[in-house]
Amino acid sequence: MSLLCHRKSVPSLYREDQQDRVTLSGMDNIEDQIRALQTGVRRQRFAIVALGTILAGSALIGAVRPAGDATFDTITCKAWKVVDTDGTERIAARTAGEGDAGVIWLDRKGNLRIVAATMPTGDAGVTWFDKEEKGRIRVGADGDGSASVTWTDKAEKHRLVAATFASGGACVTWLDPDEKTRLEARTVSSGDADVRWFDKDEKVRISASTLANGNAGVGWLDKDGKERIRTVTTADGTAKVMWSDMDGKTRITAGTLEGGLAAVTWWDKDGKERISASTLANGDAGVGWFDKDGKGRITAGTFASGTVTYPTKDGK
């Protein structure tokens, strides 16, 4: 009996099945949410600074040294400020614009250090500034249901963003000094999760994923976005490695099945199987060669019984 008959009973090892895919469901949606969040954070950064400037300006109006203690039951006002023992404004609160409201904290030099604000869009956040009034950390809950923490460098470039989304997704993104995404870890409500590495042009080069269905894999992509190598383990016990050419066509697969079969297969540029070498759990082992029409032409094998088959031309 030819060993080639065994490949008909284990097709998943010899071709790329849909179950081998390790693309996360719902990730296109969270990808859009991540980019929208990053844009929104940049926009809100300027809004927060503008509001802080307004509040700081209001704190300087009518500054006087405290005259003494006072007790009030209720105070209703549009703005208030707190000064230190030297009469320097340190805290101010007021409403501004079309529904904006905020509280700011200043250092002893009058530099803006913290702003807590709400916007008419439904956004709310707190921003921390360094001594040069550069925003460095922002914590925000946005009107669309997302929530995030953003860290920036001393040039106010975004370097790290951690966020959750109303859809159930969550993401942490690392950016380089040019604000290009270089590393991203994501999860979605379906239970899928992945980590992706990007090159300096923000193209995905490596992706490692686990899926709710039990599959896990790592893919390596070339500079043109074509996946060239993929390693996969599936819930049924299959494990394999696949190599693809520059056109994205699978050329080599190597894998093992839970039942004990192991094989390596070579494919031509048209996707036709041309050579396959395999071993079975019962001790059989063989190699088969196929013509361009996929017909077996040469086989050679050994069997656990001790039988050896020499190369044949018709594959029988």
LUMMAR-574075 format. One record per residue: x, y, z of N, C-alpha, C in turn. Coordinates in steps of 0.2 Angstrom, whole numbers, plus 5000, padded with zeros to 4 digits. Example, Ala and Ser with C-alpha at 12.3 -4.5 7.8 and 13.67 -1.06 7.14 Angstrom:
BEGIN
5066	4972	5039	5062	4978	5039	5066	4984	5039
5064	4989	5035	5068	4995	5036	5064	5000	5039
//
This chain:
BEGIN
5004	4994	5000	5000	5000	5000	5004	5006	5000
5003	5011	4996	5007	5017	4995	5005	5022	5001
5010	5025	5004	5010	5030	5009	5006	5036	5007
5005	5037	5000	5002	5043	4998	4994	5043	4999
4992	5037	5000	4984	5037	5002	4983	5040	5009
4988	5041	5013	4987	5044	5019	4985	5051	5019
4988	5054	5014	4987	5062	5014	4980	5064	5012
4976	5059	5010	4969	5060	5008	4965	5060	5015
4967	5057	5020	4964	5057	5026	4966	5062	5031
4971	5066	5029	4973	5071	5034	4975	5077	5029
4970	5080	5025	4971	5086	5021	4973	5092	5024
4971	5093	5031	4973	5099	5034	4980	5100	5035
4984	5095	5035	4991	5095	5035	4994	5097	5029
4991	5096	5023	4994	5097	5017	4992	5103	5013
4987	5106	5016	4985	5113	5012	4983	5118	5018
4983	5124	5016	4981	5129	5020	4974	5130	5021
4971	5128	5027	4964	5128	5029	4962	5134	5032
4956	5136	5032	4953	5142	5035	4955	5142	5043
4955	5136	5046	4956	5136	5053	4963	5138	5055
4968	5138	5050	4975	5140	5051	4975	5148	5052
4970	5151	5050	4970	5158	5050	4971	5161	5057
4975	5165	5059	4975	5168	5066	4974	5176	5066
4970	5178	5061	4967	5185	5061	4962	5185	5066
4962	5191	5070	4957	5192	5075	4951	5195	5072
4945	5192	5074	4939	5194	5072	4937	5201	5076
4935	5206	5072	4933	5212	5075	4939	5217	5075
4945	5215	5073	4951	5219	5074	4951	5225	5069
4947	5224	5063	4947	5230	5059	4943	5236	5062
4938	5234	5066	4934	5239	5070	4938	5242	5075
4942	5238	5079	4946	5241	5084	4952	5245	5081
4954	5243	5076	4960	5247	5072	4957	5254	5071
4951	5255	5068	4948	5261	5067	4948	5265	5074
4945	5262	5079	4944	5265	5085	4951	5268	5088
4956	5264	5087	4963	5266	5090	4965	5272	5086
4965	5272	5080	4967	5278	5076	4963	5284	5078
4956	5283	5078	4952	5289	5080	4954	5291	5087
4955	5287	5092	4957	5289	5098	4963	5293	5098
4968	5291	5095	4975	5295	5094	4973	5302	5091
4969	5302	5086	4968	5309	5083	4964	5313	5089
4959	5310	5092	4955	5313	5097	4959	5316	5103
4964	5312	5105	4969	5314	5110	4973	5320	5108
4975	5320	5102	4979	5326	5100	4975	5332	5100
4968	5331	5097	4964	5337	5097	4962	5339	5104
4961	5335	5109	4959	5337	5116	4965	5340	5119
4971	5338	5117	4977	5341	5120	4977	5348	5120
4976	5351	5114	4975	5358	5112	4969	5361	5116
4964	5358	5116	4958	5360	5120	4959	5361	5127
4963	5356	5130	4964	5356	5137	4969	5362	5139
4974	5363	5134	4979	5368	5135	4975	5375	5135
4971	5376	5130	4967	5382	5129	4963	5383	5135
4959	5378	5138	4955	5379	5144	4960	5381	5150
4965	5378	5150	4970	5379	5156	4972	5386	5156
4974	5389	5150	4976	5396	5149	4970	5401	5151
4964	5399	5149	4958	5403	5151	4958	5403	5158
4958	5398	5161	4957	5397	5169	4963	5401	5172
4969	5400	5170	4975	5403	5173	4974	5411	5172
4971	5413	5167	4970	5420	5166	4965	5423	5171
4960	5419	5172	4955	5421	5176	4957	5421	5184
4962	5417	5185	4965	5417	5192	4969	5423	5193
4972	5426	5188	4976	5432	5189	4972	5438	5190
4965	5438	5189	4961	5444	5189	4959	5445	5196
4961	5451	5199	4958	5453	5205	4962	5450	5211
4968	5448	5210	4972	5444	5215	4973	5448	5221
4971	5446	5227	4973	5450	5233	4975	5445	5238
4978	5448	5243	4980	5443	5249	4974	5442	5253
4974	5436	5256	4968	5434	5260	4968	5439	5266
4962	5441	5268	4961	5446	5273	4960	5442	5280
4958	5436	5280	4956	5433	5286	4952	5427	5284
4950	5423	5290	4945	5418	5289	4938	5420	5288
4934	5415	5285	4927	5416	5284	4924	5410	5283
4917	5410	5285	4913	5403	5285	4907	5405	5281
4906	5400	5276	4900	5401	5272	4896	5395	5271
4889	5395	5271	4885	5389	5270	4885	5387	5262
4884	5392	5258	4884	5390	5251	4887	5396	5247
4891	5394	5242	4894	5399	5238	4892	5397	5230
4889	5402	5227	4888	5401	5220	4891	5406	5216
4895	5404	5211	4899	5408	5207	4901	5405	5201
4904	5409	5196	4906	5407	5190	4913	5405	5190
4917	5407	5195	4924	5405	5195	4926	5407	5202
4932	5403	5204	4935	5404	5211	4942	5402	5210
4946	5405	5215	4953	5404	5215	4955	5403	5222
4961	5399	5223	4964	5398	5229	4971	5401	5229
4974	5405	5234	4980	5407	5234	4984	5405	5239
4991	5405	5239	4995	5402	5244	4996	5408	5249
5001	5407	5254	5002	5412	5259	5005	5418	5257
5008	5417	5251	5011	5423	5247	5007	5427	5243
5001	5424	5242	4996	5427	5238	4996	5425	5231
5000	5420	5229	5001	5417	5223	4995	5412	5221
4992	5413	5215	4987	5409	5213	4989	5402	5212
4986	5397	5215	4988	5390	5215	4983	5386	5212
4977	5387	5213	4971	5383	5211	4966	5388	5208
4963	5386	5203	4957	5390	5200	4952	5386	5197
4946	5388	5197	4940	5384	5194	4935	5389	5191
4933	5387	5185	4927	5391	5182	4925	5387	5176
4919	5390	5173	4916	5387	5167	4918	5392	5162
4919	5389	5155	4921	5393	5150	4919	5390	5143
4918	5395	5138	4916	5393	5132	4909	5390	5132
4908	5385	5127	4901	5383	5126	4900	5376	5131
4901	5377	5137	4900	5371	5141	4906	5368	5144
4912	5371	5143	4918	5368	5146	4918	5370	5153
4921	5366	5157	4922	5367	5164	4928	5364	5167
4932	5367	5171	4938	5364	5173	4941	5367	5180
4946	5364	5182	4950	5366	5188	4957	5365	5186
4961	5370	5188	4968	5370	5186	4972	5370	5193
4978	5368	5193	4983	5368	5198	4989	5371	5195
4992	5377	5198	4998	5380	5196	5004	5379	5201
5010	5379	5199	5015	5378	5204	5017	5385	5207
5022	5386	5211	5024	5392	5214	5026	5398	5209
5028	5396	5203	5030	5400	5198	5024	5402	5193
5019	5400	5195	5013	5401	5191	5012	5397	5184
5016	5392	5184	5016	5387	5178	5010	5382	5179
5007	5381	5173	5001	5376	5173	5004	5369	5174
5001	5365	5179	5004	5358	5181	4998	5353	5180
4992	5355	5182	4987	5350	5181	4980	5353	5179
4977	5350	5174	4970	5353	5172	4965	5347	5172
4960	5348	5176	4954	5343	5176	4948	5346	5172
4946	5343	5167	4940	5347	5163	4935	5342	5161
4929	5345	5159	4924	5342	5155	4922	5346	5149
4920	5343	5144	4919	5346	5138	4912	5345	5136
4909	5349	5132	4902	5348	5130	4901	5342	5125
4906	5339	5123	4906	5333	5119	4905	5327	5123
4905	5328	5129	4905	5322	5134	4912	5319	5136
4917	5322	5134	4924	5320	5136	4925	5323	5143
4929	5319	5146	4931	5322	5153	4938	5319	5154
4943	5323	5157	4950	5321	5158	4954	5325	5162
4959	5322	5164	4964	5326	5168	4971	5325	5165
4974	5331	5164	4981	5331	5161	4986	5334	5166
4992	5331	5166	4998	5333	5170	5003	5336	5166
5006	5342	5168	5011	5345	5164	5017	5345	5168
5023	5345	5164	5029	5346	5168	5031	5353	5169
5036	5355	5172	5038	5362	5174	5038	5367	5169
5039	5364	5162	5039	5368	5156	5032	5369	5153
5027	5367	5157	5020	5367	5154	5019	5362	5148
5023	5357	5148	5022	5352	5142	5017	5346	5145
5012	5345	5142	5007	5340	5144	5011	5333	5143
5011	5329	5149	5015	5323	5149	5010	5317	5150
5005	5318	5154	5001	5312	5155	4993	5314	5155
4989	5311	5151	4982	5312	5151	4978	5306	5152
4973	5307	5157	4968	5301	5158	4962	5304	5156
4958	5300	5152	4952	5303	5149	4947	5298	5148
4940	5300	5149	4935	5296	5147	4931	5300	5142
4930	5297	5136	4927	5301	5131	4920	5299	5130
4917	5304	5126	4909	5304	5125	4907	5297	5121
4912	5294	5117	4910	5288	5113	4910	5282	5117
4912	5282	5124	4913	5277	5128	4920	5274	5129
4924	5277	5126	4931	5274	5126	4935	5278	5132
4940	5275	5135	4944	5278	5141	4951	5276	5139
4955	5281	5141	4962	5280	5139	4967	5284	5144
4973	5281	5144	4979	5285	5147	4984	5286	5142
4986	5292	5141	4991	5294	5136	4998	5297	5140
5004	5294	5137	5010	5297	5140	5013	5300	5134
5016	5306	5135	5020	5310	5130	5027	5311	5132
5032	5312	5128	5038	5314	5129	5039	5321	5131
5045	5324	5132	5046	5331	5133	5045	5335	5127
5044	5332	5121	5043	5336	5115	5035	5336	5114
5031	5333	5119	5024	5332	5118	5022	5327	5113
5026	5323	5111	5025	5318	5106	5022	5311	5110
5017	5309	5107	5013	5303	5110	5018	5297	5110
5019	5294	5115	5024	5288	5116	5020	5282	5118
5015	5282	5122	5012	5276	5125	5004	5278	5126
5000	5274	5123	4993	5275	5124	4990	5268	5126
4986	5268	5132	4982	5262	5134	4975	5264	5134
4971	5260	5131	4964	5262	5130	4959	5256	5131
4953	5257	5133	4947	5252	5132	4942	5256	5128
4938	5252	5124	4933	5254	5120	4926	5252	5122
4921	5255	5120	4914	5253	5121	4912	5247	5118
4916	5245	5113	4914	5238	5110	4917	5232	5114
4921	5234	5119	4924	5228	5123	4931	5227	5121
4934	5230	5116	4941	5230	5115	4945	5234	5120
4952	5232	5120	4957	5235	5124	4963	5235	5120
4967	5240	5121	4973	5241	5117	4979	5245	5121
4985	5243	5120	4991	5247	5122	4995	5248	5116
4997	5254	5115	5001	5256	5109	5007	5259	5111
5013	5257	5108	5019	5261	5109	5021	5264	5103
5023	5271	5103	5025	5275	5097	5032	5277	5098
5035	5278	5092	5042	5281	5092	5042	5288	5093
5048	5291	5093	5048	5299	5093	5045	5303	5088
5044	5299	5082	5040	5302	5077	5033	5301	5077
5030	5298	5082	5023	5296	5084	5021	5291	5079
5026	5287	5076	5024	5281	5072	5023	5275	5077
5017	5271	5076	5016	5265	5079	5021	5260	5078
5024	5257	5083	5029	5252	5083	5027	5245	5086
5023	5246	5091	5021	5240	5095	5014	5241	5097
5010	5235	5096	5003	5236	5098	5000	5229	5101
4997	5230	5107	4994	5224	5110	4987	5225	5110
4983	5220	5108	4976	5221	5108	4972	5215	5110
4966	5216	5113	4961	5211	5114	4954	5214	5112
4950	5209	5110	4943	5211	5108	4938	5207	5112
4932	5209	5112	4927	5205	5116	4925	5198	5114
4927	5196	5108	4926	5189	5107	4931	5184	5110
4936	5187	5113	4941	5183	5117	4948	5182	5113
4948	5185	5107	4954	5185	5103	4959	5190	5106
4966	5189	5105	4971	5194	5107	4977	5193	5103
4980	5199	5102	4986	5198	5098	4991	5204	5100
4997	5203	5097	5003	5208	5098	5006	5209	5091
5007	5215	5089	5009	5217	5082	5015	5221	5083
5020	5220	5079	5026	5224	5078	5026	5227	5071
5028	5234	5071	5028	5238	5065	5035	5240	5064
5036	5241	5057	5043	5245	5055	5042	5252	5055
5047	5256	5054	5047	5263	5054	5042	5266	5049
5039	5263	5044	5034	5265	5040	5027	5263	5042
5027	5260	5048	5020	5258	5051	5017	5252	5048
5021	5248	5045	5019	5242	5042	5020	5236	5046
5015	5232	5047	5015	5226	5051	5021	5221	5049
5025	5219	5053	5030	5215	5051	5030	5208	5055
5028	5208	5061	5027	5202	5065	5020	5203	5068
5016	5197	5069	5010	5197	5072	5009	5190	5076
5008	5191	5082	5007	5185	5086	5000	5185	5089
4996	5179	5088	4989	5180	5090	4987	5173	5094
4982	5174	5098	4978	5168	5101	4971	5170	5099
4967	5165	5098	4960	5165	5096	4956	5162	5101
4950	5164	5102	4945	5161	5106	4943	5153	5105
4944	5152	5098	4943	5145	5096	4949	5140	5098
4954	5142	5101	4960	5138	5103	4966	5138	5098
4965	5142	5093	4971	5143	5088	4976	5148	5091
4982	5147	5089	4987	5152	5091	4992	5152	5085
4995	5158	5084	5000	5158	5078	5004	5164	5078
5010	5164	5075	5014	5170	5074	5015	5170	5066
5015	5176	5063	5016	5177	5056	5021	5183	5055
5026	5181	5050	5031	5186	5049	5029	5189	5042
5029	5196	5041	5028	5199	5034	5033	5202	5032
5034	5203	5025	5039	5207	5022	5037	5214	5021
5042	5218	5019	5041	5225	5019	5035	5227	5014
5032	5223	5010	5026	5224	5006	5020	5222	5009
5020	5219	5015	5014	5217	5019	5012	5210	5017
5016	5206	5013	5015	5199	5012	5017	5195	5017
5013	5190	5020	5015	5186	5025	5020	5180	5022
5026	5179	5025	5030	5175	5022	5031	5169	5026
5031	5169	5032	5031	5163	5037	5025	5164	5042
5022	5158	5043	5017	5157	5048	5018	5151	5052
5018	5152	5058	5018	5146	5063	5011	5145	5066
5008	5140	5066	5001	5139	5069	5000	5133	5073
4997	5133	5079	4994	5128	5083	4987	5128	5083
4983	5123	5082	4976	5123	5082	4973	5119	5088
4967	5120	5089	4963	5117	5095	4963	5109	5094
4964	5106	5088	4963	5099	5087	4970	5096	5088
4975	5100	5090	4982	5097	5091	4987	5097	5085
4984	5100	5079	4989	5101	5074	4994	5107	5075
5000	5106	5073	5005	5111	5073	5009	5112	5066
5009	5117	5063	5013	5118	5057	5016	5124	5056
5021	5124	5051	5025	5130	5049	5024	5131	5041
5022	5137	5039	5021	5138	5032	5025	5143	5029
5028	5142	5023	5032	5147	5020	5029	5149	5014
5028	5156	5012	5025	5158	5006	5030	5162	5002
5029	5162	4995	5033	5166	4991	5031	5174	4991
5035	5178	4987	5033	5185	4987	5026	5186	4984
5023	5181	4981	5016	5182	4978	5011	5180	4984
5013	5178	4989	5009	5176	4995	5006	5169	4994
5009	5165	4989	5007	5158	4988	5011	5153	4993
5008	5148	4996	5011	5144	5000	5016	5139	4996
5022	5139	4998	5027	5134	4995	5029	5128	4999
5030	5129	5005	5032	5124	5009	5028	5123	5016
5025	5117	5018	5022	5117	5024	5025	5111	5028
5026	5112	5034	5029	5106	5039	5025	5106	5045
5022	5100	5047	5018	5100	5052	5017	5093	5055
5014	5093	5061	5012	5087	5065	5005	5087	5066
5002	5081	5067	4995	5080	5069	4994	5077	5076
4989	5078	5079	4988	5074	5085	4988	5067	5085
4986	5064	5079	4987	5057	5078	4994	5054	5077
4999	5058	5077	5005	5056	5076	5008	5057	5070
5005	5059	5065	5007	5060	5058	5012	5066	5058
5017	5066	5054	5021	5072	5053	5023	5072	5046
5023	5078	5043	5025	5078	5036	5028	5085	5034
5031	5085	5028	5034	5091	5025	5032	5091	5018
5029	5096	5015	5026	5096	5008	5029	5102	5004
5031	5101	4998	5033	5107	4994	5028	5108	4988
5026	5114	4987	5021	5116	4982	5025	5120	4977
5022	5120	4970	5025	5124	4965	5021	5131	4965
5023	5135	4961	5020	5142	4961	5013	5142	4959
5010	5137	4956	5003	5136	4954	4999	5133	4960
5002	5132	4966	4999	5129	4971	4998	5121	4971
5002	5118	4966	5001	5111	4966	5006	5107	4970
5004	5102	4973	5009	5098	4978	5013	5095	4973
5020	5095	4975	5025	5092	4970	5029	5086	4974
5031	5088	4980	5034	5083	4984	5031	5083	4991
5031	5076	4994	5028	5076	5001	5032	5070	5004
5035	5072	5010	5038	5067	5014	5034	5066	5021
5033	5060	5023	5029	5059	5029	5030	5053	5033
5029	5054	5040	5029	5048	5044	5023	5047	5048
5021	5041	5049	5015	5040	5053	5016	5037	5060
5011	5037	5064	5011	5035	5071	5013	5027	5071
5011	5023	5066	5012	5016	5066	5019	5014	5064
5023	5019	5062	5030	5018	5060	5031	5018	5053
5026	5019	5049	5027	5019	5041	5030	5026	5040
5034	5026	5034	5037	5033	5032	5038	5032	5025
5037	5038	5021	5038	5038	5014	5039	5045	5011
5040	5045	5005	5041	5051	5001	5038	5050	4994
5034	5055	4992	5030	5055	4986	5032	5061	4981
5032	5059	4975	5034	5065	4970	5028	5065	4965
5025	5071	4964	5019	5072	4959	5021	5076	4953
5017	5075	4948	5018	5079	4942	5014	5086	4942
5015	5090	4937	5011	5097	4938	5004	5096	4938
5001	5090	4936	4994	5089	4937	4992	5086	4943
4997	5086	4948	4995	5083	4955	4995	5076	4955
4997	5072	4950	4996	5065	4950	5003	5062	4953
5002	5057	4957	5008	5054	4960	5012	5050	4955
5018	5051	4954	5023	5048	4949	5028	5043	4952
5031	5045	4958	5036	5041	4961	5034	5041	4969
5035	5035	4971	5035	5034	4978	5040	5030	4981
5042	5031	4987	5047	5026	4991	5045	5027	4998
5045	5021	5001	5043	5020	5008	5046	5014	5012
5045	5015	5018	5047	5009	5023	5041	5008	5027
5040	5002	5029	5034	5001	5034	5036	4998	5040
5032	4998	5045	5034	4996	5052	5035	4988	5052
5032	4985	5047	5032	4978	5046	5039	4975	5043
5043	4980	5041	5049	4979	5038	5050	4979	5031
5044	4980	5028	5043	4980	5020	5046	4987	5018
5050	4987	5012	5053	4993	5009	5050	4993	5002
5048	4999	5000	5045	5000	4993	5050	5004	4990
5052	5002	4984	5057	5006	4980	5053	5011	4975
5057	5016	4973	5054	5021	4969	5050	5018	4963
5044	5020	4962	5040	5018	4956	5038	5024	4952
5036	5022	4946	5035	5028	4941	5027	5030	4941
5023	5025	4943	5016	5026	4943	5013	5028	4949
5017	5028	4954	5014	5031	4961	5010	5025	4965
5010	5019	4962	5006	5014	4965	5011	5009	4970
//
